[in-house]
Amino acid sequence: MANKLSQRKSRLAFTTDAEVRYRGKLRAVVIEVDNPFSASVRLAGTRQRYPFSWHGLHDYAAELFARNERERRKKERAERKKAR
């Protein structure tokens, strides 16, 4: 049974395997859940946080997927056109 974020009693934060070079060092990306509707992302060892909403994250991912699909179909059409 999965719990909802609104039902958690403890703060949720997790470190991802993704790393970003910042000021000469590779730093892990950390996600901190603020409430059931939003979270923030920061780099390990830094204080600068970038807030985002889960709704906005979904919209961004859907837009990225659609853009990649359009690009893939465009390449396929170009390859079929070359093959003629």
C-alpha positions in Angstrom: 0.0 0.0 0.0 1.5 3.3 -1.1 1.2 6.3 1.2 0.4 9.8 -0.1 2.8 12.6 0.6 0.1 14.4 2.7 0.0 11.4 5.0 3.8 11.3 5.8 4.8 12.4 9.2 8.5 12.7 8.4 10.2 15.0 5.9 11.0 13.4 2.6 14.3 14.2 0.9 16.4 12.0 -1.4 19.7 12.2 -3.2 19.6 11.0 -6.8 22.5 9.4 -8.8 22.5 12.3 -11.1 25.5 14.7 -10.7 26.1 18.2 -11.9 29.4 20.0 -12.1 29.2 23.1 -9.9 32.2 25.3 -9.1 34.6 22.6 -10.2 33.0 19.7 -8.2 30.5 17.1 -9.2 27.6 17.4 -6.8 24.6 15.1 -6.4 21.1 16.4 -7.2 18.9 16.4 -4.0 15.1 16.5 -4.1 13.3 17.8 -1.0 9.5 17.4 -0.8 8.0 20.6 0.8 4.3 19.6 0.8 1.9 17.4 -1.3 1.9 19.9 -4.1 5.5 21.1 -4.5 9.2 20.2 -3.9 12.5 21.8 -4.5 15.7 20.7 -6.1 19.2 21.6 -5.0 22.8 20.4 -5.4 24.4 18.6 -2.4 26.5 20.9 -0.4 24.7 24.0 -1.5 21.9 26.1 -0.1 20.3 27.4 -3.3 17.0 25.7 -3.9 14.8 25.8 -7.0 11.2 25.1 -6.2 8.8 23.3 -8.6 5.3 21.9 -8.5 4.5 18.3 -9.2 1.9 19.6 -11.8 4.6 21.7 -13.5 7.0 18.7 -13.5 4.3 16.6 -15.2 3.6 19.3 -17.8 7.3 19.7 -18.5 7.9 15.9 -18.9 4.8 15.6 -21.2 6.0 18.5 -23.4 9.5 17.0 -23.6 8.1 13.7 -24.6 5.9 15.2 -27.3 8.8 17.3 -28.6 11.0 14.2 -28.8 8.3 12.2 -30.6 7.8 15.0 -33.1 11.6 15.0 -33.7 11.7 11.2 -34.1 8.8 11.2 -36.6 10.5 14.0 -38.5 13.7 12.0 -38.8 11.8 8.9 -39.9 10.0 10.9 -42.6 13.3 12.3 -43.8 14.9 8.9 -44.0 12.0 7.4 -45.9 12.2 10.4 -48.3 15.9 9.7 -48.8 15.3 6.0 -49.5 13.1 6.8 -52.5 
